[in-house]
Structure formats: structure tokens, C-alpha cells
Amino acid sequence: MSNDVLEQVASIIEADPRSGQSLLLFALVSTLNVEKTGHMYMLGKLKEFTPENRQLAYGLMELMADNRIHDEPWQAAMARMEQAVRG
């Protein structure tokens, strides 16, 4: 599941890095990536996701709960997403 969620999120962001949905997903991934912030993400933002992307957001949160944030697949997907958003 983890690689599938990461691949889907990375693909959405790469396809249209300036879309609202991509930026919402990137904000969530970036927040989950920094443990020192306590993974602070406004849960109200979940309402702004499409139903499909909300399921991906839940999958990302599940990866965090399983302590999979800093494994190799996460870091590789994070690098792809950062490259897409930052150009």
C-alpha cells in the first residue's frame, strides 16, 4: 500500500504541481516529513481535498503512524514531489 499511495501522490503532484489539490497534498507530505513540528496540519484542510485525494491523505497519515516517513520509498517520493513543486 505504501508505495502505491506514494506513487499516486507523486504522480498527481508531477502532473500539475500548481493545482490546488497538488499543493494541498504537498503541504500534507511536507508537514508529515518534519517530525519536530508534531505533524501540525489543520484537519479542516481535509475538506478541501477531493474524495479520492482525501483517501490518499489518509494513506499518507497511515504511513506516518507506521513510522514509514523516513524510509527510502518516502524519501524518493518526497524528492520527486519537491522537484515538481519547486521546479
C-alpha positions in Angstrom: 0.0 0.0 0.0 2.7 2.5 1.0 4.4 2.6 -2.4 1.1 2.8 -4.2 0.0 5.8 -2.1 3.3 7.5 -2.5 3.4 6.8 -6.3 -0.2 8.1 -6.7 0.6 11.3 -4.7 3.9 11.9 -6.5 2.2 11.4 -9.9 -0.6 13.9 -9.1 1.9 16.5 -8.0 4.1 15.9 -11.0 1.2 16.1 -13.4 0.1 19.6 -12.2 2.3 20.9 -9.5 0.5 24.3 -9.2 -3.1 22.9 -8.8 -4.8 23.3 -5.5 -5.1 19.6 -5.0 -1.3 19.1 -5.6 -0.4 21.9 -3.3 -2.7 20.5 -0.6 -1.1 17.1 -0.9 2.4 18.6 -0.9 1.6 20.6 2.2 0.5 17.4 4.0 3.5 15.4 2.8 5.9 18.3 3.8 4.2 18.6 7.3 4.4 14.8 7.9 8.1 14.8 6.8 9.1 17.1 9.7 8.5 15.3 13.0 9.7 18.3 15.1 6.5 20.2 14.1 4.4 17.5 15.7 3.0 16.9 12.3 0.9 20.0 12.6 -1.7 20.1 9.8 -5.0 21.7 10.0 -7.6 18.9 9.8 -10.1 21.3 8.4 -8.0 21.3 5.2 -9.1 17.7 4.6 -12.5 19.2 3.5 -10.7 20.8 0.6 -9.5 17.5 -0.9 -11.5 15.7 -3.5 -12.8 12.4 -2.0 -10.2 10.5 -3.9 -7.3 12.7 -2.7 -8.7 12.6 0.8 -8.2 8.8 0.8 -4.6 9.4 -0.3 -4.2 11.8 2.5 -5.4 9.2 5.0 -3.0 6.7 3.4 -0.1 9.2 4.0 -1.2 9.7 7.6 -1.2 5.9 8.0 2.4 5.8 6.8 3.3 8.3 9.4 1.5 6.3 12.1 3.5 3.2 10.9 6.8 5.1 11.2 7.4 4.9 7.5 8.1 8.6 6.9 11.9 8.4 6.6 12.2 5.1 4.7 13.7 5.0 1.2 10.4 5.0 -0.7 9.1 8.0 1.2 12.4 9.9 0.7 12.4 9.1 -3.0 8.8 10.2 -3.5 9.4 13.3 -1.4 12.3 14.3 -3.7 10.1 13.8 -6.8 7.4 16.0 -5.2 9.8 18.7 -4.2 11.3 18.8 -7.7 7.9 19.1 -9.3 6.7 21.9 -7.0 9.9 23.8 -6.8 10.8 23.3 -10.4 
